[in-house]
Amino acid sequence: VDPVLSEILAGACRALVEEADDLLERASMGMVIRESRDYCSVVCDRHGNVVATGSKDLPAFVGTIQFTMQAVIAAIGVARFRPGDIYIVND
């Protein structure tokens, strides 16, 4: 992949995750989410590998999310994924 295109796509993924974080924080009714940021937003590839994480996410989540996503993928099956699908996990 072209290095310039790669950096553009990486930046877009980071922006997407930051926007998801901001939306979750604004929409949350719970103080734990709003004040302690007890969540993690990520973009993963089809194998569950983390592509982008939020800059303010808790390291404990960032360190384990790949394994959580791999379990979700195994449970759902890649063949059932459709463009635009979003999976929300509370583990």
N, C-alpha and C positions, 0 to 999 in steps of 0.2 A: 504494500500500500504506500502511496505517495506520502512522505513525511508531513507535508503541509495539510493534506486532506486528513491525515491521521490526527493531527493536532486540532483541526477544526471540529472533527467528530468528538474528540475527547472533551473539548470545551463545551460542546453542545450537551453532552451527557452530564457533565458537571453542573451546567446551568439547569438542566432538567431536574436533577436531584435537589439542588438548592431551592428551586421553585416548589417542589413537592414538600420539602421540609417546611418552608414558609406557610404553605397552604395548610398542612397538618397542624402546625402550631396555632394559626389563626382560627381554624375551625374547631379546635379541641375545647371541650368543656372542662377537662380535668387539669388541675393545677400541676400534677406530676408531668404531664406532657408539656404544658406551657412553660413552667418554671425550671424544671430539671432536665428537659429535653430527653425524656426517657423513651427514645425511639431511634430508629435508623432508617433512612431512605437510601435505596441503592438502585443502580441499573446493573443487571446481570446479563450475561449472554445465555444462549440456549442450553448451556451445560451447567449453569449456576455459578460460573466464575464472575467475580465482581469486576465490573467495568468502571463504575464511578460511585463514590460515596459523598455524603454531605460533609462540609468542612467543620460542622459543629456536632456531628454524631458521636454517640458514646463509643469509645474504643472496644468495649466488651461486645457490643453488637456487631461492629465492623469485623471483629475477629472471628465471629461465629456465623455470620449471615450466609457465607458461602455454603456451609454445610446444611443450614436450614433450607436454603433455596434448592440445593441438590435433592433434599428429601421431598420438597414440594413438587419438583419436576418428576421425580420417580413416582410419586403418588398420582399425579395427573396424567403424565405421559406426554412427551414432546409432540406426538402426532395430534394431540388435541389442542395445541396452542394455535391461536389465530392472531393475525396482525392487530395491534392495538390492545391486546389483553393486558390486564394489570392484575397482579396477585398481591393481596394484602395478607400478611401472616402475623399472627400473635403467638409467639412461642416462648 
